[in-house]
Amino acid sequence: MRFLKVFGITLLCLVVMSMLASASANSLGISEVAHITFDDPIRVGTTLLRAGDYEVRHVMEGQDHIMVFKRVHSKDTEVKVSCKLVPLAQRADRTATVYEFNAANEKVLRELVFRGDTAKHVF
């Protein structure tokens, strides 16, 4: 009986610690990993990404916020782009992209918001 109490308390402590660790990992109000589909080619930074599904990771390099785009099921190299985080008034209810067209008539990504985040990525 005592063994079950010790086991239960230990298990409870592990659950609480893992919840605290996951909460601190997302202290910026953004997902560390997200997925997005681009229906058309889009320029991100200096790189033109092909249309398709991408895994997007937010990483820190020192004090710099970096977005890493990796095409799903592809051997394409990762594309890293600096971004700024801008707080949103409320949690995003959908994933959204804001882009403009450059002189070559290419879409150029300017903002990226992922559903559930409380900040947007501005390029």
Backbone torsions as a table, in degrees:
resi	resn	phi	psi	omega
1	MET	NA	-42.6	179.4
2	ARG	-63.3	-38.2	178.6
3	PHE	-57.8	-42.2	-179.8
4	LEU	-65.3	-37.9	178.3
5	LYS	-64.9	-45.9	179.6
6	VAL	-63.2	-43.2	178.7
7	PHE	-61.9	-44.3	180.0
8	GLY	-63.6	-42.9	179.4
9	ILE	-65.9	-42.0	178.4
10	THR	-62.4	-44.3	179.3
11	LEU	-63.0	-42.0	178.6
12	LEU	-62.5	-42.7	178.2
13	CYS	-61.6	-42.1	178.7
14	LEU	-63.1	-40.6	179.5
15	VAL	-64.8	-45.0	180.0
16	VAL	-63.7	-43.3	179.7
17	MET	-63.8	-39.7	179.3
18	SER	-67.9	-34.9	177.2
19	MET	-66.9	-40.7	177.7
20	LEU	-65.4	-40.2	179.3
21	ALA	-64.7	-41.7	179.9
22	SER	-70.3	-32.2	177.9
23	ALA	-68.2	-40.9	-179.7
24	SER	-72.0	-28.0	178.8
25	ALA	-66.3	-24.0	-178.1
26	ASN	-112.6	34.8	-176.8
27	SER	-68.2	-15.1	179.5
28	LEU	-84.1	-7.8	-179.9
29	GLY	83.2	18.1	-178.6
30	ILE	-131.6	157.9	174.4
31	SER	-77.0	140.6	177.6
32	GLU	-75.1	-32.6	179.2
33	VAL	-132.7	133.7	178.1
34	ALA	-142.9	171.3	178.2
35	HIS	-128.3	145.1	179.3
36	ILE	-147.5	151.1	176.3
37	THR	-116.3	127.9	173.3
38	PHE	-102.6	120.7	-178.9
39	ASP	-76.9	-22.6	179.9
40	ASP	-130.3	160.0	172.8
41	PRO	-57.2	145.2	-179.2
42	ILE	-143.9	137.1	179.1
43	ARG	-85.5	127.3	177.2
44	VAL	-122.3	112.2	-172.6
45	GLY	66.1	-124.1	179.5
46	THR	-100.7	1.2	-174.9
47	THR	-107.1	135.8	175.0
48	LEU	-92.1	111.3	178.2
49	LEU	-83.7	140.0	176.1
50	ARG	-73.0	157.6	174.5
51	ALA	-61.0	146.2	178.2
52	GLY	148.8	-172.8	-179.2
53	ASP	-91.9	136.1	-178.0
54	TYR	-130.7	142.6	167.1
55	GLU	-93.6	131.4	-177.9
56	VAL	-120.9	123.4	178.7
57	ARG	-113.7	139.5	173.8
58	HIS	-101.2	122.3	179.9
59	VAL	-129.6	158.9	176.4
60	MET	-108.3	134.4	171.9
61	GLU	-121.7	93.4	-171.5
62	GLY	69.6	-122.5	177.7
63	GLN	-95.1	-1.7	-176.1
64	ASP	-87.9	136.5	173.6
65	HIS	-89.4	128.3	-177.9
66	ILE	-126.7	133.9	172.2
67	MET	-102.4	131.0	-179.7
68	VAL	-114.2	117.0	-179.8
69	PHE	-100.7	125.6	178.1
70	LYS	-131.3	120.3	179.8
71	ARG	-67.2	130.9	-178.3
72	VAL	-70.4	138.2	178.7
73	HIS	57.8	41.0	-178.6
74	SER	-143.1	155.7	176.6
75	LYS	-97.2	10.9	177.2
76	ASP	-58.6	148.8	178.1
77	THR	-73.7	156.3	177.6
78	GLU	-70.4	148.6	176.5
79	VAL	-115.3	124.3	179.9
80	LYS	-108.6	133.5	-178.8
81	VAL	-139.3	135.6	175.7
82	SER	-71.4	148.3	176.7
83	CYS	-144.8	165.7	172.5
84	LYS	-115.4	142.6	174.5
85	LEU	-94.2	129.6	177.9
86	VAL	-121.5	121.1	-178.9
87	PRO	-60.7	144.5	175.5
88	LEU	-98.3	156.0	179.0
89	ALA	-65.8	-30.5	178.2
90	GLN	-151.3	168.3	179.7
91	ARG	-59.9	133.5	-178.5
92	ALA	-66.8	130.5	-179.7
93	ASP	-91.7	-5.0	176.5
94	ARG	-156.1	160.8	175.2
95	THR	-81.4	136.6	-177.4
96	ALA	-145.3	149.1	174.6
97	THR	-122.0	144.1	173.2
98	VAL	-121.4	126.8	-179.3
99	TYR	-140.4	166.1	173.8
100	GLU	-133.9	169.5	178.5
101	PHE	-101.9	138.4	177.1
102	ASN	-92.9	-173.9	-177.5
103	ALA	-63.6	-26.7	178.9
104	ALA	-87.5	10.1	-179.4
105	ASN	62.2	31.6	175.7
106	GLU	-97.8	145.4	171.9
107	LYS	-70.7	134.7	178.0
108	VAL	-122.0	118.2	-177.8
109	LEU	-68.0	127.3	178.9
110	ARG	-112.5	-37.3	179.8
111	GLU	-142.0	149.5	178.4
112	LEU	-140.7	126.2	178.8
113	VAL	-125.2	131.4	177.4
114	PHE	-106.3	139.3	179.8
115	ARG	-52.3	131.6	177.5
116	GLY	93.2	-13.4	-179.8
117	ASP	-80.8	158.6	176.8
118	THR	-112.0	12.3	175.6
119	ALA	-144.9	153.8	176.9
120	LYS	-111.4	156.1	178.1
121	HIS	-97.1	125.3	179.2
122	VAL	-115.6	129.5	-177.0
123	PHE	-104.4	NA	NA
